[in-house]
């Protein structure tokens, strides 16, 4: 993948998060927090997890920030605060990807997992994982919206984003 592909994924990531949060903010609090069997328990837990992992990866990629040390951390109880933090992290990720040139993608980055195990991977692989991870859990959150409301949430398809 070239840098332009990652720039498109960063823009898509922001677009999809806005649509997903739009659906999440409309639902009653009790529904939003209801445990429904997804990996992080509830829609609230899943949305927090996505923010947690972005903060972890952005710390690894930039050296800036204080990431949580637990993948299931609840960073924000309030949905509006969670949304504000999500938007800030999306902007941070978009700015970072815009700062890279194609040659930067092959540079290896050394990091440690949350359990302390050391790894080194090219930025290209890390970014691909980061965006794929977002899509994976955003899909779970999208399913939560369907289950909790009985209605179809807005499409998060990449093609819908590309078609504008």
C-alpha positions as CSV (number, residue, x, y, z in Angstrom):
1,X,0.0,0.0,0.0
2,X,1.1,3.5,-0.8
3,X,0.8,6.5,1.5
4,X,-2.2,7.8,-0.4
5,X,-4.1,4.6,0.5
6,X,-3.3,5.1,4.2
7,X,-4.4,8.8,3.9
8,X,-7.7,7.5,2.5
9,X,-8.1,5.0,5.3
10,X,-7.5,7.8,7.9
11,X,-10.2,9.9,6.3
12,X,-12.5,6.9,6.1
13,X,-11.8,6.0,9.7
14,X,-12.9,9.5,10.8
15,X,-16.0,9.4,8.6
16,X,-17.0,6.0,9.9
17,X,-16.5,6.9,13.5
18,X,-18.7,10.0,13.1
19,X,-21.5,7.9,11.7
20,X,-21.2,5.2,14.4
21,X,-21.1,7.8,17.2
22,X,-24.1,9.5,15.7
23,X,-26.1,6.3,16.1
24,X,-24.6,5.6,19.6
25,X,-25.5,9.1,20.9
26,X,-29.1,8.7,19.9
27,X,-29.8,5.6,21.9
28,X,-31.0,5.5,25.5
29,X,-28.2,5.3,28.1
30,X,-29.4,1.9,29.4
31,X,-29.3,0.4,25.9
32,X,-25.9,2.0,25.1
33,X,-24.3,0.4,28.3
34,X,-26.2,-2.9,28.1
35,X,-23.9,-6.0,28.0
36,X,-24.7,-7.9,24.9
37,X,-22.0,-10.4,24.6
38,X,-19.4,-8.6,22.4
39,X,-15.8,-8.9,23.3
40,X,-15.7,-5.7,25.3
41,X,-19.2,-6.3,26.8
42,X,-21.2,-3.4,25.5
43,X,-21.2,-0.7,22.9
44,X,-19.7,1.7,25.5
45,X,-16.9,-0.8,26.2
46,X,-16.2,-1.4,22.5
47,X,-16.0,2.3,21.7
48,X,-13.7,2.9,24.7
49,X,-11.5,0.0,23.5
50,X,-11.1,1.5,20.1
51,X,-9.9,4.8,21.7
52,X,-7.6,2.8,24.0
53,X,-5.9,1.0,21.1
54,X,-5.5,4.1,19.0
55,X,-3.8,5.8,21.9
56,X,-1.5,2.9,22.4
57,X,-0.5,2.8,18.7
58,X,-0.1,6.5,18.4
59,X,2.2,6.5,21.4
60,X,4.3,3.8,19.7
61,X,4.3,5.7,16.4
62,X,5.0,9.2,17.8
63,X,6.4,8.8,21.3
64,X,3.7,11.2,22.5
65,X,0.9,10.5,24.9
66,X,0.1,8.4,27.9
67,X,-1.6,5.3,26.7
68,X,-3.7,3.1,29.0
69,X,-2.1,-0.1,30.2
70,X,-5.3,-2.2,29.9
71,X,-7.1,-3.0,26.6
72,X,-10.5,-2.9,28.4
73,X,-9.9,0.4,30.1
74,X,-12.9,2.8,30.3
75,X,-11.3,6.1,29.5
76,X,-14.6,8.1,29.5
77,X,-17.9,7.3,31.1
78,X,-19.6,10.2,29.4
79,X,-20.5,9.7,25.8
80,X,-19.9,13.3,24.8
81,X,-16.5,13.3,26.4
82,X,-15.7,10.0,24.6
83,X,-16.8,11.5,21.3
84,X,-14.6,14.5,21.8
85,X,-11.6,12.3,22.6
86,X,-12.4,10.1,19.6
87,X,-12.4,13.2,17.3
88,X,-9.1,14.4,18.8
89,X,-7.5,11.0,18.2
90,X,-8.9,10.8,14.7
91,X,-7.3,14.2,13.9
92,X,-4.1,13.1,15.5
93,X,-4.0,9.9,13.4
94,X,-4.9,11.8,10.2
95,X,-2.2,14.4,10.8
96,X,0.4,11.7,11.5
97,X,-0.5,9.8,8.3
98,X,-0.4,13.1,6.3
99,X,3.1,13.7,7.6
100,X,4.5,10.4,6.2
101,X,6.0,10.0,2.7
102,X,6.0,6.7,0.9
103,X,9.6,5.9,2.1
104,X,8.6,6.3,5.8
105,X,6.2,3.3,5.5
106,X,9.0,0.8,5.2
107,X,10.9,2.1,8.2
108,X,10.9,-0.4,11.1
109,X,9.5,0.7,14.4
110,X,10.5,-1.1,17.6
111,X,7.8,-1.3,20.3
112,X,6.6,-3.5,23.2
113,X,3.2,-5.0,23.4
114,X,1.0,-4.2,26.5
115,X,2.4,-7.4,28.0
116,X,6.0,-6.2,27.5
117,X,7.0,-8.4,24.5
118,X,9.3,-6.6,22.1
119,X,8.6,-6.4,18.4
120,X,9.8,-4.5,15.4
121,X,7.7,-4.0,12.3
122,X,7.5,-1.6,9.3
123,X,5.2,1.3,9.8
124,X,3.2,0.1,6.8
125,X,2.3,-3.1,8.7
126,X,1.5,-1.2,11.9
127,X,-0.8,1.2,10.1
128,X,-2.5,-1.6,8.2
129,X,-3.2,-3.3,11.5
130,X,-4.4,-0.2,13.2
131,X,-7.0,0.5,10.4
132,X,-8.0,-3.1,10.2
133,X,-8.4,-3.3,14.0
134,X,-10.7,-0.2,13.9
135,X,-12.8,-1.8,11.1
136,X,-13.1,-5.0,13.1
137,X,-14.3,-3.5,16.3
138,X,-16.3,-0.8,14.6
139,X,-18.2,-3.7,12.9
140,X,-18.9,-5.1,16.3
141,X,-20.1,-1.7,17.5
142,X,-22.3,-1.4,14.4
143,X,-23.9,-4.8,15.2
144,X,-24.5,-3.6,18.8
145,X,-26.4,-0.6,17.4
146,X,-28.6,-3.0,15.3
147,X,-29.2,-5.3,18.2
148,X,-29.9,-2.6,20.7
149,X,-32.2,-0.5,18.6
150,X,-33.8,-3.0,16.2
151,X,-33.0,-0.6,13.4
152,X,-30.3,-0.5,10.8
153,X,-27.5,1.9,11.7
154,X,-25.9,4.0,9.0
155,X,-23.7,2.2,6.5
156,X,-20.0,2.2,7.3
157,X,-19.0,0.7,4.0
158,X,-15.8,2.0,2.5
159,X,-17.5,2.2,-0.8
160,X,-20.2,4.5,0.7
161,X,-17.4,6.8,1.9
162,X,-15.6,6.7,-1.5
163,X,-18.8,7.5,-3.4
164,X,-19.3,10.5,-1.1
